[in-house]
């Protein structure tokens, strides 16, 4: 393909985004790295995230917003904003995805996490692009779930046949020495040979300055308390606030980022509690949370994939409080990282004792940074993704 003028190579990335920010932020990181790596590549992201427009995108990266859905507590899906049947929403999503792929005609199609997409919505697009010899890539985070749960889920969704019959490559954004995301899955011959472990995806702080900490009543040093999207971060925030309420003399203040998907009632309750504590500042959301983390003295988080990558990238001592419902993903990652000495993990097994969290907050400023442990190729993910793309796309050509 010629790369002269407005033409060039095209990468399409699918992110289903039914909950939280993790999938979108990972795909955005990969997209930005690819256009930085090559000036002949354009990237288009398909996303169901309702707040994708809140993020900045580099030149040659754009997105198509597909109608959003959310997963209910009973496991069923429903429309995020539209008052129409979920089957109609899914049909709309599938049609938009396929039509976009048809017109964009990518050289590489990267699917994040779900081999067939939400309720199989990407299968028809995969079949279409396979006939066009588009390179089809399955992108997996380092940990999917507890092996037993993952096997049951993937059997139900017919994911393994998709890996065997549709995909050319499987990229794992982690290290096998830490976690194998497909552990416990009975893989047919050839699938394991498709897997490439890239290492974790490093992050950088944007050049745009962070909000004035003084305006938040906060001065450095401070801890960053982050819940990611916030939809499941209530317990973490409650535990941290309780620690400061119980022990007002914790020496380091904290900035708490609640997350855009935390319920408004819970947000208001936490803000009222924080107003009574001099050492706490609370904001709802910042699209450039990397800047806040970069300037922090330590991190208290839930241990999602992106938070973990940021902790390692900015070399911050961290206390991880992983969720265990509905997935054990965060717990598996945090336990492996603690075993290596990269982070400290707290669990709610004994309840949320405020004194236990207060002790962790007091010790965090003196806790060793992740860099005191040497793990080869730990943060080589984006360089490796660039190499994998180069294997498929011809060398860059100079414009005439």
Secondary structure, 3 states (H helix, E strand, C coil): CCCCCCCCEEEEEEECCCCCCHHHHHHHHHHHHHHHHCCCEEEEEEECCCCHHHCCCCCCEEEEECCCEEECCCCCEEECCCCCCHHHHHHHHHHHHHHHHHHHCCCEEEEECCCCCHHHCCHHHHHHHHHCCCEEEEEEECCCCCHHHHHHHHHHHCHHHHHHHCCCEEEEECCCCCCCCCCCCCCCCCCHHHEEECCCCCCCCCCCCCCCHHHHCCCCCEEEEECCCCCCCHHHHHHHHHHHHHCCCCCCEEEEECCCCCCHHHHHHHHHHHHCCCCEEEECCCCCHHHHHHHCCEEEECCCHHHHHHHHHCCCCEEECCCCCCCCHHHHHHHHHHHHCCCEECCCCCCCCHHHHHHHHHHHCCCCCHHHCCCCCCCCHHHHHHHHHHHHCCCCCCCC
